[in-house]
Amino acid sequence: MCIGTPARVVAVDALGVVATIDFDGVQDHVKLILLDEPVAPGEWVLAHLGFARRKIEPADVEATIAAWRTLARGHSPGS
């Protein structure tokens, strides 16, 4: 099973090929070559294995991050 991570775009390089992303205070870099449209700082992407897989809406991010935090505390989302 593959799990993508929602991450906020912090910066995009001059060529629009690599973005610096942030997930809950952890920053990393992802390649943007799989996206159909450009991204800008402040937007959200689903990141997996060094690539941004798709842009995601902020409303979708909130629920996903809440689930990640619940799992990180060692609880199942339904308990």
MMTF fields as JSON, N, C-alpha, C and O atoms, coordinates in Angstrom:
{
  "mmtfVersion": "1.0.0",
  "mmtfProducer": "UNKNOWN",
  "numBonds": 315,
  "numAtoms": 316,
  "numGroups": 79,
  "numChains": 1,
  "numModels": 1,
  "chainsPerModel": [1],
  "groupsPerChain": [79],
  "chainIdList": ["A"],
  "bondAtomList": [4, 2, 8, 6, 12, 10, 16, 14, 20, 18, 24, 22, 28, 26, 32, 30, 36, 34, 40, 38, 44, 42, 48, 46, 52, 50, 56, 54, 60, 58, 64, 62, 68, 66, 72, 70, 76, 74, 80, 78, 84, 82, 88, 86, 92, 90, 96, 94, 100, 98, 104, 102, 108, 106, 112, 110, 116, 114, 120, 118, 124, 122, 128, 126, 132, 130, 136, 134, 140, 138, 144, 142, 148, 146, 152, 150, 156, 154, 160, 158, 164, 162, 168, 166, 172, 170, 176, 174, 180, 178, 184, 182, 188, 186, 192, 190, 196, 194, 200, 198, 204, 202, 208, 206, 212, 210, 216, 214, 220, 218, 224, 222, 228, 226, 232, 230, 236, 234, 240, 238, 244, 242, 248, 246, 252, 250, 256, 254, 260, 258, 264, 262, 268, 266, 272, 270, 276, 274, 280, 278, 284, 282, 288, 286, 292, 290, 296, 294, 300, 298, 304, 302, 308, 306, 312, 310],
  "bondOrderList": [1, 1, 1, 1, 1, 1, 1, 1, 1, 1, 1, 1, 1, 1, 1, 1, 1, 1, 1, 1, 1, 1, 1, 1, 1, 1, 1, 1, 1, 1, 1, 1, 1, 1, 1, 1, 1, 1, 1, 1, 1, 1, 1, 1, 1, 1, 1, 1, 1, 1, 1, 1, 1, 1, 1, 1, 1, 1, 1, 1, 1, 1, 1, 1, 1, 1, 1, 1, 1, 1, 1, 1, 1, 1, 1, 1, 1, 1],
  "groupList": [{"groupName": "MET", "atomNameList": ["N", "CA", "C", "O"], "elementList": ["N", "C", "C", "O"], "formalChargeList": [0, 0, 0, 0], "bondAtomList": [1, 0, 2, 1, 3, 2], "bondOrderList": [1, 1, 2], "singleLetterCode": "M", "chemCompType": "L-PEPTIDE LINKING"}, {"groupName": "CYS", "atomNameList": ["N", "CA", "C", "O"], "elementList": ["N", "C", "C", "O"], "formalChargeList": [0, 0, 0, 0], "bondAtomList": [1, 0, 2, 1, 3, 2], "bondOrderList": [1, 1, 2], "singleLetterCode": "C", "chemCompType": "L-PEPTIDE LINKING"}, {"groupName": "ILE", "atomNameList": ["N", "CA", "C", "O"], "elementList": ["N", "C", "C", "O"], "formalChargeList": [0, 0, 0, 0], "bondAtomList": [1, 0, 2, 1, 3, 2], "bondOrderList": [1, 1, 2], "singleLetterCode": "I", "chemCompType": "L-PEPTIDE LINKING"}, {"groupName": "GLY", "atomNameList": ["N", "CA", "C", "O"], "elementList": ["N", "C", "C", "O"], "formalChargeList": [0, 0, 0, 0], "bondAtomList": [1, 0, 2, 1, 3, 2], "bondOrderList": [1, 1, 2], "singleLetterCode": "G", "chemCompType": "PEPTIDE LINKING"}, {"groupName": "THR", "atomNameList": ["N", "CA", "C", "O"], "elementList": ["N", "C", "C", "O"], "formalChargeList": [0, 0, 0, 0], "bondAtomList": [1, 0, 2, 1, 3, 2], "bondOrderList": [1, 1, 2], "singleLetterCode": "T", "chemCompType": "L-PEPTIDE LINKING"}, {"groupName": "PRO", "atomNameList": ["N", "CA", "C", "O"], "elementList": ["N", "C", "C", "O"], "formalChargeList": [0, 0, 0, 0], "bondAtomList": [1, 0, 2, 1, 3, 2], "bondOrderList": [1, 1, 2], "singleLetterCode": "P", "chemCompType": "L-PEPTIDE LINKING"}, {"groupName": "ALA", "atomNameList": ["N", "CA", "C", "O"], "elementList": ["N", "C", "C", "O"], "formalChargeList": [0, 0, 0, 0], "bondAtomList": [1, 0, 2, 1, 3, 2], "bondOrderList": [1, 1, 2], "singleLetterCode": "A", "chemCompType": "L-PEPTIDE LINKING"}, {"groupName": "ARG", "atomNameList": ["N", "CA", "C", "O"], "elementList": ["N", "C", "C", "O"], "formalChargeList": [0, 0, 0, 0], "bondAtomList": [1, 0, 2, 1, 3, 2], "bondOrderList": [1, 1, 2], "singleLetterCode": "R", "chemCompType": "L-PEPTIDE LINKING"}, {"groupName": "VAL", "atomNameList": ["N", "CA", "C", "O"], "elementList": ["N", "C", "C", "O"], "formalChargeList": [0, 0, 0, 0], "bondAtomList": [1, 0, 2, 1, 3, 2], "bondOrderList": [1, 1, 2], "singleLetterCode": "V", "chemCompType": "L-PEPTIDE LINKING"}, {"groupName": "ASP", "atomNameList": ["N", "CA", "C", "O"], "elementList": ["N", "C", "C", "O"], "formalChargeList": [0, 0, 0, 0], "bondAtomList": [1, 0, 2, 1, 3, 2], "bondOrderList": [1, 1, 2], "singleLetterCode": "D", "chemCompType": "L-PEPTIDE LINKING"}, {"groupName": "LEU", "atomNameList": ["N", "CA", "C", "O"], "elementList": ["N", "C", "C", "O"], "formalChargeList": [0, 0, 0, 0], "bondAtomList": [1, 0, 2, 1, 3, 2], "bondOrderList": [1, 1, 2], "singleLetterCode": "L", "chemCompType": "L-PEPTIDE LINKING"}, {"groupName": "PHE", "atomNameList": ["N", "CA", "C", "O"], "elementList": ["N", "C", "C", "O"], "formalChargeList": [0, 0, 0, 0], "bondAtomList": [1, 0, 2, 1, 3, 2], "bondOrderList": [1, 1, 2], "singleLetterCode": "F", "chemCompType": "L-PEPTIDE LINKING"}, {"groupName": "GLN", "atomNameList": ["N", "CA", "C", "O"], "elementList": ["N", "C", "C", "O"], "formalChargeList": [0, 0, 0, 0], "bondAtomList": [1, 0, 2, 1, 3, 2], "bondOrderList": [1, 1, 2], "singleLetterCode": "Q", "chemCompType": "L-PEPTIDE LINKING"}, {"groupName": "HIS", "atomNameList": ["N", "CA", "C", "O"], "elementList": ["N", "C", "C", "O"], "formalChargeList": [0, 0, 0, 0], "bondAtomList": [1, 0, 2, 1, 3, 2], "bondOrderList": [1, 1, 2], "singleLetterCode": "H", "chemCompType": "L-PEPTIDE LINKING"}, {"groupName": "LYS", "atomNameList": ["N", "CA", "C", "O"], "elementList": ["N", "C", "C", "O"], "formalChargeList": [0, 0, 0, 0], "bondAtomList": [1, 0, 2, 1, 3, 2], "bondOrderList": [1, 1, 2], "singleLetterCode": "K", "chemCompType": "L-PEPTIDE LINKING"}, {"groupName": "GLU", "atomNameList": ["N", "CA", "C", "O"], "elementList": ["N", "C", "C", "O"], "formalChargeList": [0, 0, 0, 0], "bondAtomList": [1, 0, 2, 1, 3, 2], "bondOrderList": [1, 1, 2], "singleLetterCode": "E", "chemCompType": "L-PEPTIDE LINKING"}, {"groupName": "TRP", "atomNameList": ["N", "CA", "C", "O"], "elementList": ["N", "C", "C", "O"], "formalChargeList": [0, 0, 0, 0], "bondAtomList": [1, 0, 2, 1, 3, 2], "bondOrderList": [1, 1, 2], "singleLetterCode": "W", "chemCompType": "L-PEPTIDE LINKING"}, {"groupName": "SER", "atomNameList": ["N", "CA", "C", "O"], "elementList": ["N", "C", "C", "O"], "formalChargeList": [0, 0, 0, 0], "bondAtomList": [1, 0, 2, 1, 3, 2], "bondOrderList": [1, 1, 2], "singleLetterCode": "S", "chemCompType": "L-PEPTIDE LINKING"}],
  "groupTypeList": [0, 1, 2, 3, 4, 5, 6, 7, 8, 8, 6, 8, 9, 6, 10, 3, 8, 8, 6, 4, 2, 9, 11, 9, 3, 8, 12, 9, 13, 8, 14, 10, 2, 10, 10, 9, 15, 5, 8, 6, 5, 3, 15, 16, 8, 10, 6, 13, 10, 3, 11, 6, 7, 7, 14, 2, 15, 5, 6, 9, 8, 15, 6, 4, 2, 6, 6, 16, 7, 4, 10, 6, 7, 3, 13, 17, 5, 3, 17],
  "groupIdList": [1, 2, 3, 4, 5, 6, 7, 8, 9, 10, 11, 12, 13, 14, 15, 16, 17, 18, 19, 20, 21, 22, 23, 24, 25, 26, 27, 28, 29, 30, 31, 32, 33, 34, 35, 36, 37, 38, 39, 40, 41, 42, 43, 44, 45, 46, 47, 48, 49, 50, 51, 52, 53, 54, 55, 56, 57, 58, 59, 60, 61, 62, 63, 64, 65, 66, 67, 68, 69, 70, 71, 72, 73, 74, 75, 76, 77, 78, 79],
  "secStructList": [7, 7, 7, 7, 3, 3, 3, 3, 3, 3, 3, 3, 7, 6, 6, 1, 1, 3, 3, 3, 3, 3, 3, 6, 6, 3, 3, 3, 3, 3, 3, 7, 6, 6, 7, 1, 1, 7, 7, 7, 6, 6, 7, 3, 3, 3, 3, 3, 6, 6, 3, 3, 3, 3, 3, 3, 7, 2, 2, 2, 2, 2, 2, 2, 2, 2, 2, 2, 2, 2, 2, 2, 6, 6, 7, 7, 6, 6, 7],
  "xCoordList": [0.843, 0.0, 0.891, 1.908, 0.514, 1.256, 0.518, -0.702, 1.265, 0.662, 1.313, 2.513, 0.528, 1.016, 0.85, -0.001, 1.663, 1.635, 1.197, 1.782, 0.173, -0.183, 0.883, 1.301, 1.315, 2.366, 2.096, 1.636, 2.398, 2.224, 3.479, 4.592, 3.309, 4.433, 4.972, 4.233, 6.266, 6.926, 7.596, 7.555, 8.213, 8.928, 9.007, 8.947, 9.144, 9.317, 10.558, 10.762, 11.391, 12.606, 12.261, 11.118, 13.247, 13.034, 12.5, 11.797, 12.816, 12.344, 10.978, 10.374, 10.493, 9.209, 9.27, 8.264, 10.444, 10.641, 10.719, 10.343, 11.202, 11.363, 10.713, 10.842, 10.014, 9.392, 9.931, 10.213, 10.069, 10.306, 8.927, 8.073, 8.71, 7.405, 7.555, 8.648, 6.448, 6.44, 5.246, 4.111, 5.524, 4.461, 4.69, 5.604, 3.859, 3.898, 5.284, 5.749, 5.942, 7.24, 8.437, 9.574, 8.205, 9.298, 9.345, 8.359, 10.501, 10.629, 11.405, 12.301, 11.044, 11.684, 11.55, 10.964, 12.09, 11.979, 11.284, 11.5, 10.449, 9.789, 9.909, 9.996, 9.911, 9.891, 8.445, 7.535, 8.236, 6.894, 6.539, 5.495, 7.376, 7.205, 5.961, 5.569, 5.332, 4.127, 2.841, 1.769, 2.947, 1.757, 1.378, 2.239, 0.074, -0.441, -0.421, -0.529, -0.283, -0.325, 0.711, 1.093, 1.165, 2.162, 1.568, 0.356, 2.449, 2.041, 2.769, 3.805, 2.217, 2.791, 2.89, 2.171, 3.779, 3.858, 2.484, 1.725, 2.193, 0.902, -0.086, -1.041, 0.13, -0.749, -0.324, 0.761, -1.184, -0.946, -0.807, -1.48, 0.09, 0.266, 0.268, 0.519, -0.012, 0.136, 1.514, 1.765, 2.411, 3.789, 4.013, 3.534, 4.759, 5.072, 6.346, 6.452, 7.314, 8.567, 9.301, 9.847, 9.308, 10.075, 9.38, 9.986, 8.112, 7.342, 6.047, 5.438, 5.633, 4.293, 3.372, 3.55, 2.404, 1.534, 0.346, -0.084, -0.183, -1.297, -1.48, -1.037, -2.144, -2.522, -3.746, -4.57, -3.857, -5.027, -5.579, -4.854, -6.864, -7.556, -7.327, -7.251, -7.219, -7.002, -8.054, -7.724, -9.297, -10.345, -10.055, -10.34, -9.494, -9.143, -7.933, -7.806, -7.07, -5.855, -6.187, -5.597, -7.11, -7.428, -7.814, -7.322, -8.679, -9.114, -7.963, -7.832, -7.139, -6.013, -4.987, -4.493, -4.666, -3.701, -4.251, -3.503, -5.531, -6.138, -6.0, -5.712, -6.201, -6.049, -4.595, -4.342, -3.632, -2.216, -1.864, -1.169, -2.337, -2.025, -2.646, -2.033, -3.847, -4.486, -3.671, -3.437, -3.241, -2.436, -1.085, -0.577, -0.51, 0.788, 0.686, 1.662, -0.487, -0.696, -0.979, -1.099, -1.084, -1.293, -2.74, -3.024, -3.655, -5.072, -5.617, -5.157, -6.571, -7.233, -8.216, -8.755, -8.471, -9.353, -10.753, -11.407, -11.226, -12.575, -12.687, -13.791, -11.544, -11.632, -11.532, -11.59],
  "yCoordList": [-1.174, 0.0, 1.24, 1.278, 2.229, 3.489, 4.563, 4.697, 5.317, 6.389, 7.696, 7.885, 8.596, 9.922, 10.833, 10.602, 11.861, 12.811, 14.172, 14.69, 14.76, 16.118, 17.086, 17.014, 17.981, 18.918, 20.276, 20.372, 21.323, 22.685, 23.086, 22.857, 23.676, 24.151, 25.426, 26.387, 25.419, 26.565, 27.423, 28.652, 26.759, 27.466, 26.571, 25.345, 27.204, 26.49, 27.061, 28.275, 26.174, 26.656, 27.471, 27.464, 28.164, 29.078, 28.375, 28.993, 27.1, 26.353, 25.703, 25.183, 25.731, 25.112, 23.594, 22.928, 23.045, 21.603, 20.964, 19.804, 21.712, 21.197, 22.174, 23.391, 21.605, 22.427, 22.032, 20.862, 23.014, 22.754, 22.638, 23.503, 21.558, 21.33, 21.219, 20.969, 21.408, 21.321, 20.48, 20.72, 19.501, 18.722, 18.744, 18.099, 19.483, 19.54, 19.905, 19.334, 20.855, 21.335, 20.629, 21.048, 19.572, 18.847, 19.275, 19.146, 19.788, 20.233, 19.223, 18.54, 19.146, 18.233, 18.837, 19.908, 18.156, 18.587, 17.508, 16.317, 17.929, 16.991, 17.505, 18.708, 16.573, 16.926, 17.165, 16.495, 18.111, 18.504, 17.985, 18.35, 17.15, 16.755, 15.921, 15.783, 15.364, 14.557, 15.386, 14.873, 16.661, 17.509, 18.093, 18.389, 18.251, 18.819, 20.348, 20.966, 20.95, 22.407, 22.876, 22.114, 24.111, 24.619, 24.789, 24.921, 24.781, 25.046, 26.285, 26.672, 26.891, 28.101, 27.937, 27.13, 28.701, 28.652, 28.897, 29.763, 28.1, 28.189, 27.132, 26.829, 26.566, 25.501, 24.174, 24.065, 23.18, 21.865, 20.821, 20.879, 19.849, 18.728, 17.431, 17.43, 16.345, 15.021, 14.525, 14.336, 14.314, 13.937, 12.466, 11.955, 11.793, 10.379, 10.032, 10.273, 9.462, 9.0, 10.073, 9.793, 11.299, 12.36, 13.095, 13.932, 12.787, 13.439, 14.01, 13.429, 15.143, 15.65, 14.907, 14.994, 14.188, 13.363, 14.145, 13.93, 15.069, 15.903, 17.054, 16.997, 18.106, 19.206, 18.761, 17.992, 19.249, 18.932, 20.208, 21.174, 20.183, 21.347, 21.431, 20.402, 22.641, 22.8, 22.089, 21.571, 22.055, 21.381, 19.885, 19.286, 19.286, 17.866, 17.637, 16.579, 18.606, 18.482, 18.385, 17.571, 19.193, 19.236, 17.86, 17.445, 17.157, 15.832, 14.834, 13.998, 14.919, 13.988, 14.207, 13.243, 15.45, 15.739, 15.302, 14.785, 15.501, 15.044, 13.525, 13.026, 12.802, 11.345, 10.953, 10.039, 11.637, 11.355, 11.567, 10.747, 12.652, 12.944, 11.91, 11.525, 11.457, 10.418, 9.136, 8.5, 8.758, 7.547, 7.683, 6.712, 8.86, 9.086, 8.936, 8.576, 9.209, 9.043, 7.585, 7.239, 6.727, 5.31, 4.901, 3.853, 5.698, 5.375, 5.146, 5.76, 4.282, 4.134, 5.279, 5.762, 5.735, 6.89, 6.704, 7.694, 5.48, 5.252, 5.123, 4.962, 5.19, 4.985, 6.264, 6.245],
  "zCoordList": [0.0, 0.0, 0.0, 0.692, -0.759, -0.835, -0.052, -0.154, 0.723, 1.496, 1.101, 1.302, 0.539, 0.213, 1.408, 2.268, 1.458, 2.556, 2.044, 1.092, 2.663, 2.267, 2.767, 3.923, 1.904, 2.277, 1.635, 0.497, 2.404, 1.899, 1.143, 1.617, -0.015, -0.814, -0.173, 0.042, 0.13, 0.74, -0.329, -0.272, -1.304, -2.367, -3.595, -3.495, -4.748, -6.012, -6.683, -6.699, -7.242, -7.898, -9.146, -9.605, -9.684, -10.813, -12.052, -12.851, -12.228, -13.398, -13.173, -14.112, -11.934, -11.631, -11.621, -11.866, -11.34, -11.393, -10.007, -9.837, -9.022, -7.665, -6.684, -6.812, -5.705, -4.666, -3.302, -3.044, -2.442, -1.03, -0.404, -0.601, 0.357, 0.976, 2.481, 2.99, 3.193, 4.645, 5.085, 4.674, 5.92, 6.548, 8.047, 8.559, 8.733, 10.198, 10.721, 11.707, 10.06, 10.506, 9.905, 10.121, 9.158, 8.503, 7.043, 6.317, 6.615, 5.23, 4.399, 4.896, 3.134, 2.194, 0.802, 0.638, -0.19, -1.583, -2.395, -2.173, -3.337, -4.246, -5.673, -5.918, -6.592, -8.012, -8.428, -7.94, -9.32, -9.753, -11.143, -11.684, -11.726, -13.13, -13.398, -14.557, -12.383, -12.591, -12.59, -12.912, -12.231, -12.137, -13.492, -14.32, -13.702, -14.949, -14.96, -16.019, -13.789, -13.688, -12.67, -11.782, -12.789, -11.845, -10.444, -10.274, -9.459, -8.083, -7.589, -8.13, -6.566, -5.99, -4.476, -3.887, -3.847, -2.385, -1.763, -2.197, -0.73, -0.043, -0.499, 0.216, -1.681, -2.159, -1.531, -0.96, -1.643, -1.06, -2.147, -3.176, -1.901, -2.81, -2.007, -0.801, -2.688, -2.119, -2.545, -3.735, -1.576, -1.869, -1.542, -0.53, -2.432, -2.215, -2.972, -4.175, -2.253, -2.849, -3.66, -4.728, -3.14, -3.774, -4.904, -5.573, -5.117, -6.18, -5.623, -4.724, -6.156, -5.892, -6.858, -8.072, -6.336, -7.177, -7.731, -8.864, -6.899, -7.351, -6.381, -5.234, -6.859, -5.976, -5.181, -5.675, -3.953, -3.137, -2.52, -2.282, -2.271, -1.709, -0.196, 0.476, 0.337, 1.781, 2.636, 3.703, 2.196, 2.977, 3.11, 4.148, 2.069, 2.124, 3.032, 3.647, 3.11, 3.914, 5.402, 6.112, 5.874, 7.299, 7.832, 8.881, 7.131, 7.573, 7.535, 8.429, 6.514, 6.382, 7.49, 8.075, 7.78, 8.843, 10.194, 11.024, 10.427, 11.683, 11.818, 12.906, 10.739, 10.776, 11.049, 11.834, 10.408, 10.645, 12.113, 12.713, 12.685, 14.09, 15.013, 16.009, 14.701, 15.505, 15.447, 16.475, 14.259, 14.106, 14.799, 15.359, 14.767, 15.416, 16.928, 17.586, 17.479, 18.923, 19.283, 20.458, 18.251, 18.512, 18.673, 19.255, 18.174, 18.249, 16.844, 15.882, 16.74, 15.457, 15.29, 16.286, 14.059, 13.836, 14.417, 14.744, 14.555, 15.057, 16.556, 17.077, 17.285, 18.735, 19.512, 20.741]
}
